[in-house]
Amino acid sequence: MNPDERLMRSIEEQIGISENAKRAFREEILIHISAYARKGKRFDYSTHDRLREAIEKKLFADLKDVVKITTSNKTPDEHQLKKINEVTKRLIEEHQYCPVCANELLRYVGSLLNR
């Protein structure tokens, strides 16, 4: 499978990694992964602070509009409801959330964004 360049760039841009610096950043991550492998440990994105920050910012940015809809409107219109249902479906199918937990997550993220 080829890497998704657009996705990687959108994540890197969240922490200000320029087009010219992307190679160095990716090599830094690969070195980190190799170090974990040599120690017999499994790499997790959360063990690399900059990568964790970038992924979290990307996820929040992607969910921001949907979360605002779920927390600001008691009766969302058809378009808003469609977006909410799409995110909820992805949380359930791709991340194994139950429907109740998926809705709770959207409300929680919304409360963080509305601070």
N, C-alpha and C positions, 0 to 999 in steps of 0.2 A: 504494500500500500504506500503510495506517495504521500509525503507530508502535506498538510493543508496550509500552504503559505499564507493565505489570507487570514486564517484563524490565528496562526502563530504571530503574525504582525499585529493583529488587533489586540492580542494579549500583551505583547511587548510594548506597544504604544501606551498602554495604561500606566506604565512606570517610566515613560520617557526614553525608551530605547530607540535610538534613531536607526534609519535604514543602514547607515554605515557601521553602527555598533551591534547590529543583530548577530553577526557571526560570532563575535567575542562573547556575547551573552549566551548564545546557544552552546558554545564550546565550554563555557563555565559550568553550565548545567550538565553537560556530558561528563566533565571531569568529576563533578559531584556524584553523578550516578555511578561512575567507575569506582570511585572511592568506597561507596557503599557496597558495591558488588564484591570488591576485594575483601571486605570485612564480613562477607556473608549476610549482609543486611539488604533488605528490600527498600528501594528508594521510594519516597513519598513526596509529592510536590510541597507539602507543608514543612519539610525539613530544609528547604531552600527559601530563605526569607523573601528575596526579591521575586522569585517565581510565585510563591504563595500570594504575595501582595498583588501581583499582576493578575493572577487568575481570579482572585476575589473581587478586584475592581472590575474586571471584565464581566463577571457574573452579575454583580450589582448593576452595572451599566445596562446589561441586556434585560434585566428584570425591572428596571426602574419605572418604565412607563406602565407596565402591567401592574406592578405593585401599587403605584399611585392610583390606578383605576380601582383596584380592589379595596383600598383603604379610604378613598375619598368619595366614592359614590355608593350610596345605599342601594340604588337601583340603576345598574349600568345599562347602557343601550346595547343594541344587538352587536355592534362592532366591538365594544369593550368586553362584552360577555364572551365573544368568540376568542379574544386574546387571552382572557383569564382561563378559559377552558383549554386552550392550547398549552399554556404553561403548566397547568395542573396535570394534563395528560402526560406531558414530558416528564414531570417529576415522578409520576406514578410508573410509567413504562420504562424510563431510562435510569431512574435512580431509586426505584423500589419503595417509594413513599406510598403510604395508604392515602385514600382520598382526604380523610380528616387531617392527617399530618401535612399533606401538600397545602391545604388551605391555611393551616396554622402557620406554616413557613412563610407563605405569601403575606399574611398579616404581620408576622414578626419582622420580616425584611422591610415591609412598609413602615412600621413604627420606627425602625432605624433611619430610614430615608427621610421621614417627616420630622426628625428632631431639629 
